[in-house]
């Protein structure tokens, strides 16, 4: 299984955000629609990887991915977004 570079994902997301979204991040909030989109893509990539490498069906994989695993990835991406904002001196809180 390939690794998920949550730091690069978070930093890249922050760099792609518009100013309104960056303002929310500065106050400790990440727009829901951004995290939902990213987590959907992360889950899709996990499924695709398992399908390609192990030959498992999509339904089996989606049913087997633990919510706690996805929550950990989401948390790590969020921390990376805040870290990037902090490195750039953009955090208010």
LINFEN-V335407 format. One line per field, one symbol per residue. ss: DSSP state (2 for helix, 1 for strand, 0 for the rest). psi: psi as a letter, one per 20 degrees, with the letter a starting at -180 (. if undefined). burial: # if it has 9 or more other C-alpha atoms within 8 Angstrom, else .. A space follows every 50 residues. Layout:
ss: ???
psi: ???
burial: ???
//
This chain:
ss: 00000222222222220022222222000002222222222222222222 2222000222222200222222222222222222222000000
psi: pqronhghggghgghiqrhghhggghjjpppghghggghghggghggggh gghijqqgggghiipphhghhgggghgghhghgggghjkiph.
burial: .....##.###.##..#...##.#####.##...#...#...#...#### #....#.#..#........#..##.###########....#..
//
